[in-house]
Amino acid sequence: MNIKIVDYGICKAIGETKKDIVPGSTTGYFLLSDDMEFVEKTDVIHPTTGLSFGISYQFSQDSEEAKLVDFVCRIRHPKLVNPVTKEQFTETTEEKDCYSDELGYDFYTFELDWEMQLGEWIFEIIYDDQIMCSQTFTLKE
């Protein structure tokens, strides 16, 4: 099984965006969208409220038959401190699955000031306990 990054940069949600309650995550929830559109290919991000950035990725395998793949999306980032819960985070992880013939997405949307920490944000796709691909973004003022 191989995984490659297809696109990256600033993106926006297409269709409905829902909140999935995830205790123990930075904000207490993840945003899930029907689809994503990449509007600017860049690895330098100037954070503002409402801005989304991330990656799209594709699995490749020897078999022509699509199979359901379980994997982990991890974003390593500077320390985020939730001012309500006082919890500190240096990474955000999400267990996912998708069919091997589908395009997948992982993104982060800035909604709150305390999330916009400058420095390196690294998106990783982990399969079978191995980092299969990664994309580094540098957040600057």
C-alpha positions, 0 to 999 in steps of 0.5 A: 500500500502506498499513499501520495499527496495529491494537493496541498495548501489553502482550501475551502469546504464544498457542501455541508460542513458538520461538527463531529464531537471529539472529546480530547481534541483541541477544540472538542470537535472536528469539522467534517466536509462533504468535499474540499477545493484547493484554492492556492497551492502553498506551504506558507500560511498566514493564519486568519479566522476562517482559513482552512489549509491541508492536504488531499491524498490518494492510496495506491495498491496492487489490487484493482478492487477497492478496499476499505483502509483504516489509517490515522491523520496526524497534524503535529503543530506548535503547542495549543492551549485551550483556554476553557479546558486548559488542555495543551496539545502538540498534535491532533490525531484522527482515526479515519477510513476510506476506500482505496480508490477515493481521494481523501482530505485532511485539513485544519480550519482556524476558528479561534485566536488561540489556535493560530500558532506560528511555526511548523504544522506537519500533516502526516498520513499513518498506515500500519504504524508507519508515516506514509506521507507528510506535508509541512506548512510554515505559519507566518504573520 
